[in-house]
Amino acid sequence: MTWDGLLLDCRLATMTDTGAAYGAIENAALGWKDGAITFVGPQSRLPGKPAELAARVESADNAWIAPGLIDCHTHLVFAGNRAEEFELRLQGASYEDIARRGGGIVSTVTKTRAASEDELFAQSLPRARALVRDGVTTLEIKSGYGLNLESEAKMLRVARRIGKELGGTVRTTFLGAHALPPEFAGRQADYVDEVCVHMLPAIAREGLADAVDAFCEGIAFTPSEVRRVFETARALGLHVKLHADQLSDLGGAALAAEFGALSADHLEYTNEAGVRAMAASGTVAVMLPAAFYTLRETKLPPIAAFREHGVPMAVASDVNPGTSPILSLRMAMNMACTLFRLTPEEALRGATINAARALGLRERGILEVGKRADFVVWDVDHPAELSYWIGGDLVRRMFIAGREI
């Protein structure tokens, strides 16, 4: 059968384990049909004449092609922003000072609750578009700024709408256990009841979430509270993920691994036992260097231990209004290299194949026959430039499921 498309004269960063850096193939060709890759390899090994193989044949002019980027951790659906708080912090105000003035996450919750679904969609869509313009073909969007059923469901519906509007894939994650809402002040156990007994089952019935996340931290929810949320999620047939060990070591990484979590994210304070547990469970370690940068943290994630124990590392933007106001996954890749000392190849793997694993999507993030034809033609002379350049427009062409956008 005739393929839908065939690109010749390529250099491919396949991200497969061929032994070559980036899984690179020179003098290559890439073919696809019905949204899936049909050929990837040296052009000399094409099974016939190009014009007889595909309905559309083009030269890539020796450009580098890599899998579409995957942003596996974002909070990009929210109303308003917190730029004024950013300025206040730089003028010496503490987080507590800002919170007492009605700022912090409470201000985002207030604005998000007040926004209509259409208003929330209109404010959030440009942030998603910015990520796509930077090469992102799949992204995850969490709730967590509603903190009641109505507003959490509204956020997740908006996330689904963004996916339909952009034509790519949006995976949605319910993050009801993100913070304690003001109306539950002093009643954290009651709020966990609300999440587990009412909110999560309703979200699952509507099919609004692909996974469930929680924030396990001294300023958020305890391991025992997270355990209850995860047990509820598992009973409902939902995958779990965890904001773990960002500010202290509460054993979050090991807890995530115990539940077979798709990923544990942040991980600055994760200990050796947590790393070993993640290795055993196959849980992906998601690096969020933009939050590390914004908060001016100094405690690095245990990168060497992740490497030693073979824990796959992903890189994500963590787009959010408070601690990671970044609109470029490539910039997060640069930060992962500069701040965490990942190699450019590790960073690209972290934003492709490992990010796909962090979302439970095994059919993308790699250039391989049978995989989804999400790929980007880049204006670079080497794949390392995707992490080297801080900003800039490097996308020449972009395909989602074999369709150019």
C-alpha positions in Angstrom: 0.0 0.0 0.0 1.1 3.6 -0.7 2.4 5.5 2.3 1.0 8.9 3.0 4.4 10.6 3.1 8.1 10.1 2.8 10.9 12.4 3.8 14.3 11.8 2.1 17.7 13.3 2.8 17.2 13.3 6.6 19.3 13.0 9.7 17.3 11.2 12.3 17.6 11.4 16.0 15.5 8.3 16.6 16.1 8.0 20.4 16.3 4.2 20.0 19.1 2.3 21.7 21.2 1.6 18.7 24.5 2.4 20.4 24.9 5.7 18.5 24.3 8.9 20.3 20.6 10.0 20.0 20.0 6.8 18.1 21.2 8.8 15.1 20.9 7.7 11.5 22.6 9.7 8.7 21.5 9.8 5.1 18.1 8.6 6.2 14.5 8.5 5.2 11.2 8.6 7.2 7.9 7.3 6.0 4.4 7.1 7.5 0.8 6.1 6.8 -2.4 6.4 8.8 -0.6 8.3 11.6 2.1 5.6 12.1 5.7 5.4 11.1 6.2 2.8 8.2 9.9 3.3 7.5 12.8 4.7 9.5 16.4 4.0 8.4 19.1 4.6 5.9 17.7 5.9 2.6 19.6 3.2 0.8 17.4 0.5 2.4 14.1 1.8 1.2 12.1 -1.1 -0.1 11.5 0.5 -3.5 11.6 3.7 -5.5 10.4 6.7 -3.4 7.8 7.8 -6.0 6.3 4.3 -5.9 6.3 4.1 -2.1 4.5 7.3 -1.1 1.8 9.7 -2.3 4.0 12.6 -1.2 7.8 12.5 -1.4 10.0 15.4 -0.3 13.6 16.2 0.6 14.4 17.3 4.1 17.6 19.0 2.8 19.7 17.1 5.4 17.7 18.5 8.3 17.6 16.8 11.7 14.3 15.1 12.6 13.4 14.0 16.1 10.3 12.7 17.9 7.9 15.5 18.8 8.6 16.8 22.3 6.4 15.7 25.2 5.7 17.9 28.2 4.7 15.4 30.9 4.1 17.8 33.8 2.2 21.1 33.4 -0.3 23.2 35.4 -1.1 25.5 32.5 -4.9 25.8 33.0 -5.4 28.6 35.5 -6.9 32.1 35.6 -4.9 35.3 36.2 -1.2 35.2 37.1 1.1 36.1 40.0 3.5 38.5 38.5 2.9 41.0 41.3 3.9 38.4 43.8 7.1 37.8 41.9 7.9 41.5 42.2 7.0 41.5 45.9 9.3 38.5 46.6 12.2 40.3 44.9 11.5 43.3 47.2 11.8 41.2 50.3 8.3 39.9 51.0 8.2 36.4 52.3 5.8 33.7 51.1 3.9 34.0 54.4 3.6 37.8 54.0 2.1 37.3 50.5 -0.2 34.5 51.7 -1.5 36.7 54.5 -2.4 39.3 51.9 -4.5 36.8 50.0 -1.8 35.8 47.6 -0.1 32.5 46.9 -2.1 29.5 45.6 -5.2 30.9 47.2 -5.2 33.9 44.8 -5.0 31.5 41.8 -7.8 29.3 43.3 -10.0 32.4 43.8 -9.4 33.6 40.2 -9.8 30.1 38.7 -13.0 29.4 40.5 -14.5 32.8 39.4 -13.6 32.3 35.7 -16.2 30.7 33.4 -15.1 27.7 31.4 -14.8 29.9 28.2 -12.7 32.5 30.1 -10.4 29.8 31.5 -10.1 28.3 28.0 -9.3 31.7 26.5 -6.6 32.4 29.1 -5.0 29.0 29.0 -4.9 28.2 25.3 -2.1 30.7 24.5 0.1 29.0 27.0 -0.5 25.7 25.3 0.1 27.2 21.9 3.5 28.5 23.1 4.6 25.0 24.1 3.4 23.6 20.7 5.3 26.3 18.8 8.4 25.1 20.6 8.0 21.6 19.3 5.6 19.9 21.8 3.2 17.4 20.2 1.9 15.8 23.5 1.4 17.5 26.8 -0.1 16.7 30.3 -2.3 19.2 32.1 -3.2 19.0 35.7 -6.1 20.4 37.7 -5.4 21.6 41.2 -6.4 25.2 41.2 -10.1 24.6 41.7 -10.0 22.5 44.9 -13.8 21.8 44.7 -15.6 19.4 42.4 -17.1 22.0 40.2 -13.9 23.9 39.5 -11.7 20.9 39.3 -14.0 19.4 36.7 -14.1 22.7 34.8 -10.3 22.8 34.6 -10.2 19.2 33.3 -12.8 20.0 30.7 -10.8 23.0 29.6 -7.7 20.8 29.3 -9.7 18.4 27.0 -10.8 21.3 24.9 -7.3 22.5 24.5 -6.3 19.1 23.1 -9.1 19.2 20.6 -8.3 22.7 19.5 -4.6 22.0 19.0 -5.0 18.6 17.3 -2.3 17.0 19.5 -2.6 14.8 22.6 -3.5 16.3 26.0 -3.4 13.9 29.0 -5.3 15.1 32.0 -4.4 14.6 35.6 -6.7 15.2 38.6 -4.7 17.0 41.3 -7.4 17.7 43.9 -4.8 16.9 46.7 -2.7 19.9 45.7 -3.4 22.3 48.6 -6.0 22.8 51.3 -8.8 25.1 50.1 -9.7 28.1 52.4 -13.1 26.7 53.3 -11.4 23.6 54.8 -8.9 25.6 57.0 -8.1 23.5 60.0 -10.0 20.5 58.6 -7.4 18.7 56.4 -8.8 15.3 57.1 -12.3 16.4 56.0 -10.9 17.7 52.8 -9.1 14.4 52.1 -12.5 12.8 52.7 -14.0 15.2 50.1 -11.4 14.3 47.6 -11.7 10.5 48.0 -15.4 10.1 48.7 -16.9 12.7 46.4 -14.5 14.4 44.0 -12.4 11.5 42.6 -15.4 9.2 41.9 -17.3 12.0 40.2 -14.2 12.9 38.0 -13.8 9.2 37.1 -17.5 8.8 36.2 -17.2 11.7 33.8 -14.0 10.3 32.3 -12.2 13.6 32.8 -8.9 12.3 34.1 -6.3 9.9 32.8 -4.3 9.9 36.1 -4.4 11.1 39.6 -1.6 13.2 41.3 -1.0 14.5 44.8 1.5 16.8 46.5 3.2 14.9 49.3 5.0 17.5 51.4 5.0 19.1 54.8 3.2 22.2 53.5 0.7 19.9 51.6 -0.4 16.3 52.3 1.1 13.6 54.4 2.2 10.2 53.1 -0.8 8.6 54.9 -3.2 11.0 53.2 -1.6 10.5 49.8 -1.8 6.7 50.4 -5.6 7.0 50.8 -5.9 9.1 47.6 -3.9 6.6 45.7 -5.9 3.6 47.0 -9.0 5.4 45.9 -7.5 6.1 42.5 -6.4 2.5 42.0 -9.8 1.2 42.9 -11.2 3.5 40.2 -8.7 2.1 37.7 -6.7 5.3 37.3 -2.9 5.7 37.1 -1.1 7.7 39.7 1.7 10.2 39.8 3.3 12.1 42.7 4.8 15.5 43.5 7.5 13.9 45.7 10.4 15.0 47.9 10.6 18.5 46.5 11.2 20.4 49.7 11.9 17.6 52.2 12.3 13.8 52.3 9.0 12.3 53.3 9.6 9.1 51.4 7.5 10.2 48.5 9.5 8.5 45.8 9.2 5.1 47.6 5.5 5.7 48.1 5.0 6.4 44.4 6.9 3.3 43.5 4.9 1.2 45.9 1.8 2.1 43.9 3.5 1.6 40.6 3.2 5.3 39.8 3.9 6.4 36.2 6.2 9.0 37.6 7.5 10.8 40.7 8.2 14.5 40.1 10.7 17.1 41.5 12.7 14.6 43.7 15.3 17.0 45.0 15.3 15.3 48.5 14.8 11.7 47.4 17.0 9.2 49.2 18.8 6.1 48.0 16.0 3.8 49.1 13.6 5.9 47.1 15.8 5.7 44.0 16.1 1.9 44.3 12.3 1.6 44.7 11.7 3.6 41.6 14.1 1.5 39.7 12.3 -1.7 40.7 8.9 -0.3 39.9 9.8 1.4 36.6 8.6 4.7 37.9 10.0 7.6 35.8 11.8 10.4 37.6 10.5 13.8 36.2 13.0 16.7 36.5 11.4 20.1 36.9 14.4 22.5 36.7 12.3 25.7 36.1 10.7 25.4 39.5 14.2 24.8 41.0 15.4 27.9 39.2 12.4 30.1 40.1 12.6 29.1 43.8 16.4 29.5 43.8 16.8 26.1 45.3 20.2 24.6 46.0 19.5 20.9 46.8 19.9 19.0 43.5 18.0 15.8 42.6 20.1 12.6 42.9 21.0 12.5 39.3 24.0 10.2 39.7 21.9 7.7 41.7 19.2 7.7 39.0 21.8 7.0 36.4 23.5 4.3 38.5 20.2 2.4 39.1 18.8 2.9 35.6 15.9 5.1 36.6 14.6 6.8 33.4 14.7 10.6 33.7 12.1 12.9 32.1 12.3 16.7 31.8 9.1 18.8 31.9 8.3 22.5 32.1 6.0 22.5 35.2 4.2 25.5 33.7 2.4 27.2 36.6 1.7 30.7 37.9 3.6 30.5 41.1 6.9 28.6 40.8 7.4 27.9 37.1 6.2 30.7 34.8 7.9 29.2 31.8 6.5 28.6 28.3 9.2 26.6 26.7 10.1 23.0 27.2 13.3 23.5 25.4 14.3 26.1 27.9 13.5 23.6 30.6 15.8 21.2 28.8 18.6 23.8 28.9 18.0 24.3 32.6 18.2 20.6 33.2 21.6 20.5 31.5 22.9 23.7 33.2 21.5 23.3 36.7 21.2 19.5 37.0 24.1 18.5 34.7 22.1 16.3 32.4 23.7 15.8 29.0 21.9 17.2 26.0 21.1 13.6 24.9 19.7 12.9 28.4 17.6 16.0 28.2 16.2 15.1 24.7 15.4 11.6 25.9 13.8 13.2 28.9 11.5 15.3 26.7 10.7 12.4 24.3 10.8 8.7 25.1 11.1 9.0 28.9 8.4 11.7 29.0 6.1 9.4 27.0 6.7 6.7 29.6 5.8 9.2 32.4 2.4 9.5 30.7 1.9 5.8 30.1 2.2 6.4 26.3 4.5 3.7 24.9 3.6 4.3 21.3 5.4 7.7 20.9 8.5 9.6 21.8 10.6 7.5 19.5 11.2 7.2 15.7 10.5 3.5 15.1 8.3 1.5 12.7 4.8 1.2 14.1 5.1 4.1 16.5 2.9 7.2 16.2 4.2 9.6 13.6 4.7 12.6 15.8 8.0 14.3 14.7 9.6 17.7 14.3 12.0 18.9 11.5 14.5 21.1 13.3 16.6 24.0 12.1 19.7 22.8 13.8 23.1 21.3 12.8 23.2 18.9 15.8 20.6 17.6 18.2 22.5 19.0 21.1 21.4 22.5 19.9 17.8 21.7 21.2 19.2 22.1 24.7 22.0 24.5 23.9 19.9 27.4 22.5 18.1 29.4 25.2 14.9 30.3 23.3 14.6 31.0 19.6 12.4 29.5 16.9 14.0 26.2 15.8 11.0 24.4 14.5 11.0 24.2 10.7 8.1 21.7 10.3 6.0 19.7 12.7 3.8 16.6 12.3 1.2 15.1 14.6 0.0 11.6 13.8 1.5 12.1 10.3 -0.4 15.4 9.7 1.6 18.6 9.3 0.4 21.4 11.5 
